[in-house]
Amino acid sequence: MLALTLYGLLVVYLLVICGRCTAKFAAEKGRSRGVWFVLGALFFPLPSIALALLPSRAQAQP
């Protein structure tokens, strides 16, 4: 039971790290941190790739 609890904590910790990394990158691009945190935690590499392809908010608005 202890091993299962530790494994669950490790998975949650990794999800938070992945979400925080994606949210930080989204903030640099001028996007919302909260939405990208959730997307980054759930589907880690894909939101980061999508953010890299999207233009920043400053470039998108004249």
ChimeraX attribute file (.defattr): number of C-alpha atoms within 10 A of each C-alpha:
attribute: neighborCount
match mode: 1-to-1
recipient: residues
	/A:1	6
	/A:2	7
	/A:3	8
	/A:4	9
	/A:5	10
	/A:6	11
	/A:7	12
	/A:8	12
	/A:9	12
	/A:10	12
	/A:11	12
	/A:12	13
	/A:13	13
	/A:14	13
	/A:15	19
	/A:16	17
	/A:17	16
	/A:18	21
	/A:19	26
	/A:20	19
	/A:21	17
	/A:22	28
	/A:23	26
	/A:24	16
	/A:25	19
	/A:26	23
	/A:27	14
	/A:28	14
	/A:29	17
	/A:30	14
	/A:31	16
	/A:32	13
	/A:33	18
	/A:34	15
	/A:35	13
	/A:36	24
	/A:37	24
	/A:38	19
	/A:39	19
	/A:40	24
	/A:41	22
	/A:42	15
	/A:43	13
	/A:44	19
	/A:45	13
	/A:46	13
	/A:47	22
	/A:48	21
	/A:49	11
	/A:50	10
	/A:51	18
	/A:52	13
	/A:53	9
	/A:54	11
	/A:55	13
	/A:56	16
	/A:57	12
	/A:58	9
	/A:59	9
	/A:60	8
	/A:61	7
	/A:62	5
